[in-house]
Amino acid sequence: MTGPLPPVPPTPQESPAQGAAAKGSGKSRRTLGLPVPRVVLAGGLAVLLLVVAAIAYVVFSGEDGSTGETRGKGSIAVKWSEQAAQQLRAAPGLQYDGTLSADGQPVQVRLRVTRAGSASGSLTVGGQRADLVSVDGRTFVKASVAFWRSYGGESSHPENYAGRWSKAPATLFRLNVADVLGAGAIADLLARTTAQPARETIGGTAAYRLRTQRADYFVTEAAPHRLLRVHPAGPGDPRLSATALAATGPLLAELRPRVAALGGAADPGLRFRPGKLTFSNCEDNMSGCTVRVPASLTSPDGAVPADARAALRATIVAEGRRLGSCTGSGPVPDNRELVLRCTVGGRAWRAWMSRVRDTPGAHPYGATARVVGEAVASADVAGLLRKIDRER
């Protein structure tokens, strides 16, 4: 015999104790807003089914290796990094002052860096100063023979690199300025970070410390959350304080002529074995004399580095007088062998050749030549300058 079903009990309410436990769990949880189903079973019984929402706790890993928990939009962790990123994007550039270590020697570093990461500054070690310029992710120094002999790792032939722009030796400066110190790159890093920062005091100022694979970044805890210091990763244990530039005009005025002079900049990381020097088209030629030198890449081992180039620097002398110098360069092929040429001409050569024509007898002449690695081809300078000009 059947009859009407008994009434369904009302939905139980959460007790105050249960609510307190949920809030103190340390994890965000919520109940899905689903309708409560009623199921009728045989025998006239009614059962209430409860739907329980799953609890999710997610840890994200950033592209730079930083990690941290997801947080709500209104949390402190999100606000400080977003505001710091805004400050950096608004700044014309940054100035860095600090030290690093090279072979146990303290190196004073002073850099001004554009928002895009181009830089101009100096390194000073043991009383020797080197000018520095960084563009397109590469850094170059211009220093004396004494600097290269003592601190550049060039005790045998420092003259190959002294007095001209040369790629900064890895033993002295290995920092990627654009990626690590450029305001734009740091702003992008801070804007996407989900990491919970550490808190430290730097010179009496409370700061957040964000650890990444590239560097540790220190940002003031107090608004407007300015960048305070950068400790780049890698050898030399660099420690750099940071201040915002008021304008980039003075920096660009120094940076552009340095970049313009980078054509033919040497690369100490490439080493060559030169072959026998020969002359061509020199006899009775008022226009000039061509020097020819074969060369083999001896270092580094393995595959030829991308964009590796060799440069010839030659000087012709006769009767104790310098008749002129020339340079020539070319890319290094996969077989590591190439022939370099350059032609000496000009007033001194023409004057000497004119005397040779008017004076019977033998007139010996000779040449000295060096083959070095080349970091920047002269034809590439225009492209580098366009990068600088876009930062105005």
Sequence and secondary structure as in RCSB ss.txt:
>XXXX:A:sequence
MTGPLPPVPPTPQESPAQGAAAKGSGKSRRTLGLPVPRVVLAGGLAVLLLVVAAIAYVVFSGEDGSTGETRGKGS
IAVKWSEQAAQQLRAAPGLQYDGTLSADGQPVQVRLRVTRAGSASGSLTVGGQRADLVSVDGRTFVKASVAFWRS
YGGESSHPENYAGRWSKAPATLFRLNVADVLGAGAIADLLARTTAQPARETIGGTAAYRLRTQRADYFVTEAAPH
RLLRVHPAGPGDPRLSATALAATGPLLAELRPRVAALGGAADPGLRFRPGKLTFSNCEDNMSGCTVRVPASLTSP
DGAVPADARAALRATIVAEGRRLGSCTGSGPVPDNRELVLRCTVGGRAWRAWMSRVRDTPGAHPYGATARVVGEA
VASADVAGLLRKIDRER
>XXXX:A:secstr
               HHHHHHHHTTSS          EEEETTTEEEE          EEE TTS EEE   TTS
HHHHHHHHHHHHHHHSSEEEEEEEEEETTEEEEEEEEEETTS EEEEEEETTEEEEEEEETTEEEEE  HHHHHH
HSS SS GGGTTTS EE  TTT    HHHHH HHHHHHHHHH     EEEEETTEEEEEEE SSEEEEEESSTT 
 EEEEEESSTT  EEEEEE S SHHHHHHHHHHHHT TT B TT EEEE   EEES TT SS EEEEEEEEEEES
 SS  TT EEEEEEEEEETTEEEEEEEEEEE  TTSEEEEEEEE SHHHHHHHHHHHHS S    EEEEEEEEES
S GGGHHHHHHHHHTT 
